[in-house]
Amino acid sequence: MKFCSECAHPVAQAIPAGDNRLRYVCGHCATIHYENPKMVLGSIPVWEADGVLKVLLCKRAIEPRLGFWTLPAGFMENNETTAEAALRETVEEAGAHITLGPLFTLLNVARVHQVHMFYLATLTDLDFAPGEESLDVRMFSEAQIPWDELAFPTIRTTLELFFADRARMRAADGKGYGNGGYGFHTLDINRPMRSDL
C-alpha cells in the first residue's frame, strides 16, 4: 500500500500505539489501514443416483492454476454471509443450483492470508454449465476424481475428508447414512497452495 484511501496522502509502516504489528498508517490523517485475511467460500455439490454419489467440479479458466479442477468457490464479498457467498460462487462458476447444507471444512491458509470454507450441498437438478471463470464443469464419482489435477491443497483436503466421512457412515449402516452424519473439520494448511509443490 502506498497511499491512504481516506485522503490520498502517502502511508508508511508503523506500529500504532497499543498495537503490536506493523500497519500502514497515514501521516496526514492518521488513519490506520488494517490488512486482514480474505475469506474463500465454496460448496461441495453432490448428486446421488442408483447408489452412486458424484461431486461437481469446475476446471479453472483463470489463473492461478488455469486448467486445474476445483470445487466451486471464490472470495466472499462485502454485505453477504458465508452461506450467501457459497451459493453465489456455485452459480457463478458452475451455473448450478444447490440446497446448502452445514459447513464442512474451515481451512486456515495463513501463508497466503486466507481462510477457506466449504459447505455440504446437494444439487437440485443436473442443469449446470461453465461460468466465465470455468472451462468445464463435470460430475465425478470418488474413483473418477482427477486427484493429480486438483488446483489447490484445500480442495484435495476437503474432498479427502468428505469421502472419508462418507466411507465411515457407509461402514456404520451399509447405506451411507450412519449416525452422526458428516463431521465438521478445521485444519491448518501449511504447504504451498499449488498441489504440485
DRENPA-3360 file (N, C-alpha, C; in nm, 2 decimals, always signed):
BEGIN
1 = MKFCSECA = +0.08/-0.12/+0.00/+0.00/+0.00/+0.00/+0.09/+0.12/+0.00 ~ +0.06/+0.22/-0.09/+0.14/+0.34/-0.10/+0.06/+0.47/-0.05 ~ -0.07/+0.47/-0.08/-0.14/+0.59/-0.05/-0.27/+0.56/+0.04 ~ -0.30/+0.66/+0.11/-0.42/+0.65/+0.20/-0.55/+0.65/+0.12 ~ -0.64/+0.56/+0.15/-0.77/+0.55/+0.08/-0.86/+0.66/+0.13 ~ -0.83/+0.72/+0.24/-0.91/+0.83/+0.30/-0.88/+0.97/+0.25 ~ -0.75/+0.99/+0.24/-0.71/+1.13/+0.20/-0.61/+1.13/+0.09 ~ -0.56/+1.02/+0.04/-0.47/+1.01/-0.08/-0.33/+1.05/-0.05;
9 = HPVAQAIP = -0.29/+1.07/+0.08/-0.16/+1.11/+0.11/-0.08/+0.97/+0.12 ~ +0.06/+0.98/+0.12/+0.14/+0.86/+0.13/+0.12/+0.80/+0.27 ~ +0.14/+0.67/+0.28/+0.13/+0.60/+0.40/+0.27/+0.54/+0.43 ~ +0.30/+0.51/+0.56/+0.42/+0.44/+0.60/+0.39/+0.33/+0.70 ~ +0.47/+0.23/+0.71/+0.45/+0.13/+0.81/+0.50/+0.18/+0.94 ~ +0.42/+0.15/+1.04/+0.45/+0.19/+1.18/+0.37/+0.10/+1.27 ~ +0.41/+0.09/+1.40/+0.33/+0.02/+1.50/+0.25/+0.12/+1.57 ~ +0.12/+0.12/+1.55/+0.04/+0.22/+1.62/+0.04/+0.20/+1.77;
17 = AGDNRLRY = +0.01/+0.31/+1.85/+0.00/+0.30/+1.99/-0.10/+0.19/+2.03 ~ -0.06/+0.10/+2.13/-0.15/+0.00/+2.18/-0.15/-0.12/+2.09 ~ -0.08/-0.12/+1.98/-0.07/-0.24/+1.88/+0.06/-0.31/+1.90 ~ +0.07/-0.42/+1.83/+0.20/-0.49/+1.83/+0.25/-0.54/+1.69 ~ +0.18/-0.48/+1.59/+0.22/-0.52/+1.45/+0.24/-0.40/+1.36 ~ +0.32/-0.41/+1.26/+0.33/-0.31/+1.16/+0.20/-0.29/+1.09 ~ +0.16/-0.17/+1.07/+0.04/-0.14/+0.99/+0.07/-0.02/+0.90 ~ +0.00/-0.01/+0.79/+0.01/+0.11/+0.71/-0.07/+0.22/+0.78;
25 = VCGHCATI = +0.01/+0.33/+0.81/-0.05/+0.45/+0.88/-0.03/+0.57/+0.79 ~ -0.14/+0.65/+0.78/-0.13/+0.78/+0.71/-0.07/+0.88/+0.80 ~ +0.04/+0.95/+0.76/+0.10/+1.05/+0.83/+0.02/+1.18/+0.83 ~ -0.08/+1.19/+0.74/-0.16/+1.32/+0.72/-0.28/+1.31/+0.81 ~ -0.37/+1.21/+0.79/-0.49/+1.20/+0.86/-0.49/+1.10/+0.97 ~ -0.38/+1.02/+0.99/-0.36/+0.93/+1.10/-0.45/+0.80/+1.09 ~ -0.51/+0.78/+0.97/-0.59/+0.66/+0.95/-0.49/+0.54/+0.95 ~ -0.53/+0.43/+1.03/-0.46/+0.31/+1.03/-0.53/+0.21/+0.94;
33 = HYENPKMV = -0.46/+0.16/+0.84/-0.51/+0.07/+0.74/-0.48/-0.08/+0.78 ~ -0.58/-0.15/+0.83/-0.56/-0.29/+0.87/-0.57/-0.38/+0.76 ~ -0.49/-0.48/+0.75/-0.50/-0.58/+0.64/-0.54/-0.71/+0.71 ~ -0.64/-0.77/+0.66/-0.70/-0.89/+0.73/-0.71/-1.00/+0.62 ~ -0.71/-1.13/+0.67/-0.72/-1.24/+0.58/-0.85/-1.23/+0.49 ~ -0.84/-1.28/+0.37/-0.95/-1.29/+0.28/-1.02/-1.42/+0.30 ~ -1.15/-1.42/+0.29/-1.24/-1.54/+0.31/-1.27/-1.60/+0.17 ~ -1.25/-1.73/+0.15/-1.28/-1.80/+0.03/-1.39/-1.90/+0.07;
41 = LGSIPVWE = -1.51/-1.89/+0.00/-1.62/-1.97/+0.03/-1.66/-2.05/-0.09 ~ -1.70/-2.18/-0.06/-1.74/-2.27/-0.17/-1.83/-2.37/-0.12 ~ -1.87/-2.46/-0.21/-1.96/-2.57/-0.18/-1.90/-2.70/-0.23 ~ -1.96/-2.81/-0.18/-1.93/-2.95/-0.23/-2.06/-3.00/-0.29 ~ -2.09/-2.96/-0.41/-2.22/-3.00/-0.47/-2.23/-3.15/-0.51 ~ -2.32/-3.22/-0.46/-2.33/-3.37/-0.49/-2.46/-3.40/-0.55 ~ -2.46/-3.52/-0.62/-2.59/-3.57/-0.67/-2.57/-3.73/-0.66 ~ -2.68/-3.79/-0.61/-2.67/-3.94/-0.59/-2.78/-4.00/-0.67;
49 = ADGVLKVL = -2.75/-4.10/-0.75/-2.85/-4.17/-0.83/-2.80/-4.32/-0.84 ~ -2.89/-4.41/-0.82/-2.86/-4.55/-0.83/-2.75/-4.59/-0.74 ~ -2.74/-4.53/-0.62/-2.64/-4.56/-0.52/-2.50/-4.51/-0.55 ~ -2.49/-4.43/-0.66/-2.36/-4.37/-0.69/-2.36/-4.22/-0.67 ~ -2.27/-4.17/-0.58/-2.26/-4.03/-0.55/-2.16/-3.97/-0.63 ~ -2.19/-3.85/-0.69/-2.09/-3.78/-0.77/-2.08/-3.63/-0.72 ~ -1.96/-3.58/-0.73/-1.93/-3.44/-0.69/-1.91/-3.35/-0.81 ~ -1.96/-3.23/-0.81/-1.95/-3.14/-0.92/-1.82/-3.06/-0.91;
57 = LCKRAIEP = -1.73/-3.07/-1.01/-1.60/-2.99/-1.01/-1.60/-2.90/-1.13 ~ -1.52/-2.79/-1.11/-1.51/-2.69/-1.22/-1.36/-2.69/-1.26 ~ -1.34/-2.68/-1.39/-1.20/-2.67/-1.45/-1.17/-2.52/-1.46 ~ -1.07/-2.47/-1.40/-1.04/-2.32/-1.39/-1.01/-2.26/-1.52 ~ -1.07/-2.15/-1.55/-1.04/-2.08/-1.68/-0.96/-1.95/-1.65 ~ -0.91/-1.94/-1.53/-0.83/-1.82/-1.49/-0.71/-1.87/-1.40 ~ -0.61/-1.78/-1.40/-0.50/-1.81/-1.31/-0.54/-1.76/-1.17 ~ -0.49/-1.81/-1.06/-0.39/-1.92/-1.06/-0.45/-2.05/-1.09;
65 = RLGFWTLP = -0.36/-2.14/-1.14/-0.40/-2.28/-1.16/-0.50/-2.30/-1.28 ~ -0.48/-2.22/-1.38/-0.56/-2.24/-1.50/-0.56/-2.38/-1.55 ~ -0.68/-2.44/-1.58/-0.68/-2.57/-1.64/-0.69/-2.68/-1.53 ~ -0.68/-2.64/-1.40/-0.69/-2.74/-1.30/-0.83/-2.74/-1.24 ~ -0.87/-2.85/-1.17/-1.00/-2.87/-1.12/-1.02/-2.82/-0.98 ~ -1.13/-2.77/-0.95/-1.16/-2.72/-0.82/-1.31/-2.74/-0.78 ~ -1.34/-2.73/-0.66/-1.48/-2.71/-0.62/-1.52/-2.57/-0.65 ~ -1.65/-2.54/-0.67/-1.69/-2.40/-0.70/-1.67/-2.32/-0.57;
73 = AGFMENNE = -1.59/-2.22/-0.58/-1.55/-2.13/-0.47/-1.49/-2.00/-0.51 ~ -1.49/-1.90/-0.43/-1.43/-1.78/-0.46/-1.44/-1.68/-0.34 ~ -1.39/-1.56/-0.36/-1.38/-1.47/-0.25/-1.51/-1.42/-0.21 ~ -1.53/-1.41/-0.08/-1.66/-1.35/-0.02/-1.66/-1.20/-0.05 ~ -1.78/-1.15/-0.08/-1.80/-1.01/-0.10/-1.85/-0.94/+0.03 ~ -1.83/-0.81/+0.03/-1.89/-0.74/+0.14/-2.05/-0.75/+0.14 ~ -2.11/-0.74/+0.25/-2.25/-0.74/+0.26/-2.32/-0.87/+0.22 ~ -2.24/-0.98/+0.24/-2.30/-1.11/+0.22/-2.26/-1.21/+0.33;
81 = TTAEAALR = -2.34/-1.31/+0.36/-2.30/-1.40/+0.46/-2.21/-1.51/+0.40 ~ -2.15/-1.60/+0.48/-2.07/-1.70/+0.42/-2.16/-1.80/+0.34 ~ -2.28/-1.83/+0.38/-2.37/-1.91/+0.30/-2.41/-1.85/+0.17 ~ -2.44/-1.72/+0.17/-2.47/-1.65/+0.05/-2.35/-1.65/-0.05 ~ -2.23/-1.64/+0.00/-2.11/-1.64/-0.08/-2.10/-1.78/-0.15 ~ -2.12/-1.88/-0.07/-2.10/-2.02/-0.12/-2.21/-2.04/-0.23 ~ -2.33/-2.00/-0.21/-2.44/-2.01/-0.31/-2.40/-1.94/-0.44 ~ -2.36/-1.81/-0.42/-2.33/-1.72/-0.53/-2.22/-1.78/-0.62;
89 = ETVEEAGA = -2.11/-1.82/-0.55/-2.00/-1.88/-0.62/-2.03/-2.00/-0.70 ~ -2.12/-2.09/-0.64/-2.16/-2.21/-0.71/-2.24/-2.18/-0.84 ~ -2.32/-2.07/-0.83/-2.40/-2.03/-0.95/-2.30/-1.97/-1.05 ~ -2.21/-1.88/-1.01/-2.12/-1.81/-1.10/-2.03/-1.90/-1.17 ~ -1.97/-2.00/-1.10/-1.87/-2.08/-1.16/-1.92/-2.21/-1.23 ~ -2.04/-2.26/-1.18/-2.09/-2.38/-1.24/-2.23/-2.37/-1.29 ~ -2.29/-2.26/-1.28/-2.43/-2.24/-1.32/-2.52/-2.34/-1.25 ~ -2.48/-2.39/-1.13/-2.55/-2.49/-1.06/-2.64/-2.44/-0.95;
97 = HITLGPLF = -2.75/-2.50/-0.93/-2.84/-2.46/-0.82/-2.83/-2.57/-0.71 ~ -2.82/-2.53/-0.59/-2.80/-2.62/-0.48/-2.88/-2.59/-0.36 ~ -2.90/-2.69/-0.28/-2.95/-2.67/-0.14/-2.83/-2.68/-0.05 ~ -2.81/-2.58/+0.02/-2.69/-2.57/+0.10/-2.71/-2.65/+0.23 ~ -2.61/-2.73/+0.27/-2.61/-2.80/+0.40/-2.52/-2.73/+0.50 ~ -2.48/-2.80/+0.60/-2.39/-2.74/+0.70/-2.25/-2.71/+0.65 ~ -2.18/-2.63/+0.72/-2.04/-2.60/+0.70/-1.96/-2.73/+0.72 ~ -1.87/-2.77/+0.63/-1.80/-2.89/+0.64/-1.65/-2.88/+0.67;
105 = TLLNVARV = -1.58/-2.78/+0.60/-1.44/-2.76/+0.63/-1.42/-2.61/+0.65 ~ -1.33/-2.58/+0.75/-1.27/-2.45/+0.77/-1.12/-2.46/+0.77 ~ -1.06/-2.41/+0.67/-0.91/-2.44/+0.65/-0.84/-2.31/+0.65 ~ -0.75/-2.30/+0.75/-0.66/-2.18/+0.76/-0.54/-2.19/+0.67 ~ -0.53/-2.09/+0.58/-0.41/-2.09/+0.49/-0.33/-1.96/+0.52 ~ -0.27/-1.96/+0.63/-0.20/-1.84/+0.68/-0.09/-1.79/+0.59 ~ -0.03/-1.88/+0.52/+0.08/-1.83/+0.43/+0.04/-1.74/+0.32 ~ -0.09/-1.75/+0.28/-0.14/-1.66/+0.17/-0.26/-1.57/+0.23;
113 = HQVHMFYL = -0.27/-1.56/+0.36/-0.36/-1.47/+0.43/-0.51/-1.50/+0.39 ~ -0.54/-1.63/+0.39/-0.68/-1.67/+0.35/-0.74/-1.77/+0.45 ~ -0.87/-1.78/+0.46/-0.94/-1.88/+0.52/-1.04/-1.94/+0.42 ~ -1.04/-2.07/+0.40/-1.12/-2.14/+0.30/-1.23/-2.21/+0.38 ~ -1.36/-2.20/+0.34/-1.47/-2.27/+0.40/-1.55/-2.33/+0.29 ~ -1.59/-2.46/+0.31/-1.67/-2.53/+0.22/-1.79/-2.59/+0.29 ~ -1.91/-2.56/+0.23/-2.04/-2.62/+0.28/-2.07/-2.74/+0.20 ~ -2.14/-2.84/+0.27/-2.20/-2.95/+0.21/-2.32/-2.89/+0.12;
121 = ATLTDLDF = -2.34/-2.96/+0.01/-2.45/-2.91/-0.08/-2.51/-3.02/-0.16 ~ -2.63/-3.01/-0.19/-2.70/-3.11/-0.28/-2.75/-3.03/-0.40 ~ -2.72/-3.08/-0.52/-2.77/-3.02/-0.65/-2.92/-3.04/-0.65 ~ -2.99/-2.94/-0.69/-3.14/-2.95/-0.70/-3.18/-3.01/-0.84 ~ -3.09/-3.01/-0.94/-3.11/-3.07/-1.07/-2.97/-3.08/-1.14 ~ -2.97/-3.14/-1.26/-2.84/-3.15/-1.33/-2.83/-3.05/-1.44 ~ -2.89/-2.94/-1.43/-2.88/-2.83/-1.52/-2.77/-2.74/-1.48 ~ -2.65/-2.76/-1.53/-2.54/-2.68/-1.49/-2.45/-2.66/-1.62;
129 = APGEESLD = -2.37/-2.55/-1.61/-2.28/-2.52/-1.73/-2.17/-2.43/-1.68 ~ -2.06/-2.43/-1.75/-1.94/-2.34/-1.70/-1.98/-2.20/-1.70 ~ -1.93/-2.13/-1.60/-1.94/-1.98/-1.59/-1.82/-1.92/-1.65 ~ -1.80/-1.79/-1.64/-1.69/-1.72/-1.71/-1.56/-1.77/-1.65 ~ -1.55/-1.81/-1.53/-1.43/-1.85/-1.47/-1.40/-2.00/-1.48 ~ -1.48/-2.07/-1.56/-1.47/-2.22/-1.57/-1.46/-2.26/-1.72 ~ -1.37/-2.35/-1.75/-1.36/-2.40/-1.88/-1.45/-2.52/-1.90 ~ -1.48/-2.59/-1.79/-1.56/-2.71/-1.80/-1.62/-2.73/-1.66;
137 = VRMFSEAQ = -1.73/-2.80/-1.65/-1.80/-2.84/-1.53/-1.84/-2.99/-1.55 ~ -1.80/-3.07/-1.45/-1.84/-3.21/-1.47/-1.86/-3.28/-1.33 ~ -1.94/-3.39/-1.34/-1.96/-3.47/-1.22/-1.86/-3.58/-1.22 ~ -1.81/-3.61/-1.09/-1.71/-3.72/-1.07/-1.75/-3.80/-0.96 ~ -1.74/-3.93/-0.97/-1.75/-4.02/-0.86/-1.62/-4.02/-0.79 ~ -1.61/-4.08/-0.67/-1.48/-4.07/-0.60/-1.37/-4.14/-0.68 ~ -1.40/-4.24/-0.75/-1.29/-4.31/-0.83/-1.25/-4.23/-0.95 ~ -1.34/-4.14/-1.00/-1.31/-4.06/-1.12/-1.24/-3.93/-1.09;
145 = IPWDELAF = -1.24/-3.89/-0.96/-1.18/-3.75/-0.92/-1.04/-3.74/-0.98 ~ -1.01/-3.63/-1.06/-0.87/-3.62/-1.11/-0.78/-3.57/-1.00 ~ -0.74/-3.65/-0.91/-0.67/-3.62/-0.79/-0.54/-3.54/-0.82 ~ -0.47/-3.58/-0.93/-0.34/-3.52/-0.97/-0.36/-3.39/-1.04 ~ -0.48/-3.35/-1.07/-0.51/-3.23/-1.14/-0.60/-3.13/-1.06 ~ -0.60/-3.15/-0.93/-0.67/-3.06/-0.84/-0.59/-2.93/-0.82 ~ -0.66/-2.82/-0.82/-0.60/-2.69/-0.82/-0.52/-2.66/-0.69 ~ -0.58/-2.69/-0.58/-0.52/-2.64/-0.45/-0.53/-2.75/-0.34;
153 = PTIRTTLE = -0.44/-2.74/-0.25/-0.44/-2.84/-0.13/-0.58/-2.83/-0.06 ~ -0.64/-2.72/-0.05/-0.76/-2.71/+0.03/-0.88/-2.79/-0.04 ~ -0.87/-2.79/-0.17/-0.97/-2.87/-0.25/-0.94/-3.02/-0.22 ~ -0.82/-3.07/-0.24/-0.78/-3.21/-0.21/-0.82/-3.24/-0.07 ~ -0.79/-3.16/+0.03/-0.82/-3.19/+0.17/-0.97/-3.20/+0.19 ~ -1.04/-3.11/+0.14/-1.19/-3.11/+0.16/-1.25/-3.24/+0.10 ~ -1.21/-3.27/-0.02/-1.26/-3.39/-0.09/-1.22/-3.52/-0.01 ~ -1.09/-3.53/+0.03/-1.05/-3.64/+0.11/-1.13/-3.66/+0.23;
161 = LFFADRAR = -1.15/-3.55/+0.31/-1.23/-3.56/+0.43/-1.38/-3.60/+0.40 ~ -1.43/-3.54/+0.29/-1.57/-3.57/+0.25/-1.59/-3.72/+0.23 ~ -1.50/-3.78/+0.14/-1.51/-3.92/+0.11/-1.48/-4.01/+0.23 ~ -1.39/-3.97/+0.32/-1.36/-4.04/+0.44/-1.48/-4.05/+0.53 ~ -1.55/-3.93/+0.55/-1.67/-3.93/+0.63/-1.78/-4.02/+0.57 ~ -1.79/-4.01/+0.44/-1.89/-4.10/+0.37/-1.86/-4.24/+0.39 ~ -1.73/-4.28/+0.38/-1.70/-4.42/+0.40/-1.73/-4.47/+0.54 ~ -1.70/-4.38/+0.64/-1.73/-4.41/+0.78/-1.88/-4.43/+0.80;
169 = MRAADGKG = -1.96/-4.34/+0.74/-2.10/-4.36/+0.75/-2.16/-4.48/+0.68 ~ -2.10/-4.52/+0.57/-2.14/-4.64/+0.50/-2.11/-4.76/+0.58 ~ -1.99/-4.76/+0.64/-1.95/-4.87/+0.73/-2.04/-4.88/+0.85 ~ -2.10/-4.77/+0.90/-2.18/-4.77/+1.02/-2.32/-4.84/+0.99 ~ -2.37/-4.82/+0.87/-2.50/-4.88/+0.84/-2.52/-4.94/+0.71 ~ -2.42/-4.94/+0.63/-2.42/-5.00/+0.50/-2.49/-4.92/+0.39 ~ -2.55/-4.80/+0.42/-2.62/-4.72/+0.33/-2.56/-4.59/+0.30 ~ -2.48/-4.54/+0.39/-2.42/-4.41/+0.37/-2.49/-4.30/+0.46;
177 = YGNGGYGF = -2.58/-4.35/+0.55/-2.65/-4.25/+0.64/-2.63/-4.29/+0.78 ~ -2.51/-4.32/+0.82/-2.49/-4.37/+0.96/-2.51/-4.26/+1.06 ~ -2.51/-4.29/+1.19/-2.52/-4.20/+1.30/-2.42/-4.09/+1.29 ~ -2.46/-3.97/+1.32/-2.37/-3.86/+1.33/-2.35/-3.79/+1.20 ~ -2.37/-3.85/+1.08/-2.35/-3.78/+0.95/-2.21/-3.73/+0.93 ~ -2.20/-3.64/+0.84/-2.07/-3.58/+0.81/-2.02/-3.49/+0.93 ~ -1.89/-3.49/+0.94/-1.84/-3.41/+1.05/-1.81/-3.27/+1.01 ~ -1.75/-3.19/+1.10/-1.70/-3.06/+1.07/-1.55/-3.06/+1.10;
185 = HTLDINRP = -1.48/-3.02/+1.00/-1.33/-3.03/+1.01/-1.26/-2.89/+1.00 ~ -1.17/-2.87/+1.09/-1.09/-2.74/+1.08/-0.94/-2.78/+1.09 ~ -0.87/-2.73/+0.99/-0.73/-2.77/+0.98/-0.65/-2.64/+0.93 ~ -0.52/-2.65/+0.96/-0.42/-2.55/+0.91/-0.35/-2.61/+0.79 ~ -0.35/-2.54/+0.67/-0.29/-2.59/+0.55/-0.15/-2.51/+0.55 ~ -0.04/-2.58/+0.57/+0.09/-2.52/+0.57/+0.17/-2.54/+0.44 ~ +0.13/-2.63/+0.36/+0.20/-2.64/+0.23/+0.16/-2.54/+0.13 ~ +0.25/-2.52/+0.02/+0.21/-2.43/-0.08/+0.08/-2.45/-0.14;
193 = MRSDL = +0.01/-2.34/-0.19/-0.12/-2.35/-0.24/-0.13/-2.42/-0.38 ~ -0.02/-2.45/-0.44/-0.02/-2.53/-0.56/-0.01/-2.68/-0.52 ~ -0.10/-2.76/-0.57/-0.10/-2.90/-0.54/+0.03/-2.98/-0.58 ~ +0.10/-2.93/-0.69/+0.21/-3.00/-0.74/+0.34/-2.96/-0.67 ~ +0.34/-2.88/-0.57/+0.46/-2.85/-0.50/+0.47/-2.93/-0.37;
% end
